[in-house]
Amino acid sequence: MNQTDNPLQIDFCGLNFTSPLVLLSGCVGFGEEYTRVKGFSNRDVGAVCLKGTTLEPRPGNPPHRVYETPMGMLNAIGLQNPGVEHVVSNILPALDFDETRFIANVSGSTVEEYYAVTRRFDDSPIDAIEINISCPNVKEGGVAFGNDPEMSARVVEACRKATDKPLITKLSPNQTDIAGNARRCIEAGSDAFAVINTLMGMAIDIDSRRPVIGNNQGGLSGPAIKPVALLKVHQVYQVCKAHNIPIIGQGGINSVGDAIEFLIAGASAVGIGTALFYDPLICPQLNDGIRAYLNKHQLPDLPALIGSLQLHGQSGG
């Protein structure tokens, strides 16, 4: 199939995505959960990002772990997972790699753990590896790797030494200069970015006067964070475009218009997460809508739309 046969097709770090849609880590388990929904097909998406995986199994955080907020959702799952060995040996063999691309999500509490988990996924059929650098660094007093550009770069460098597979660095919005962080990660060997991870938030039970979330705070996702995510994609794209580094734009995408906004801002692909909880069959609708937009504006393919934003004050805007 060539580009004219499928205008939604993109090349993402050398991987063929038949759609710009990526199912986000933590929202679809290990790639099999939504396949039980009648009418759902992984063929409707370009890639599926598997649940965050650590070196050893983790039980996750105490409940409550999820709380619905106005226009969004708080979650603090705590990286519950069976460990990388179980994922590689028992879960990956059951996935259909002919349907779509599968991306592993690597997490850890130390640089050494990131390296070890990435090394294990390198010896597997996984197509690419996403580095979740929003986890706390135990050796640095719990400071999240992703909020410090130098610490982010150290993680990327370690993972780069562990694999030749495409590395996607998932950037945190909870930092001062996301573009500067992206620049350091590119120098360290990142092939792509996922922009953004969740914002940190809290909800309080006014009767008990305690946080609703058992972890006290959680990651905010959903439509409430879309304006923040959109700006962060635009900022990171200014760094990436000169290096031909693709971005998965994510954060509150809930409609065709949302997805198109992210593509215009510079994302090569768009991540679908919280929206799946509202409508598990949203992906075909998004594909049809993006295709209709390309036809309406006489754009031959998706790359013609990516990064086409014209700022006020620019010629042609």
PyMOL commands that set and color helices and strands:
alter all, ss='L'
color gray80, all
select helices_A, chain A and resi 34-36+42-44+84-94+111-122+138-140+145-147+149-162+178-188+223-243+256-265+275-278+282-296+302-304
alter helices_A, ss='H'
color red, helices_A
select strands_A, chain A and resi 10-12+15-17+21-23+47-53+66-69+72-75+101-106+128-132+136-137+143-144+167-171+192-195+199-201+204-205+210-211+218-221+247-250+269-272
alter strands_A, ss='S'
color yellow, strands_A
deselect
rebuild
show_as cartoon
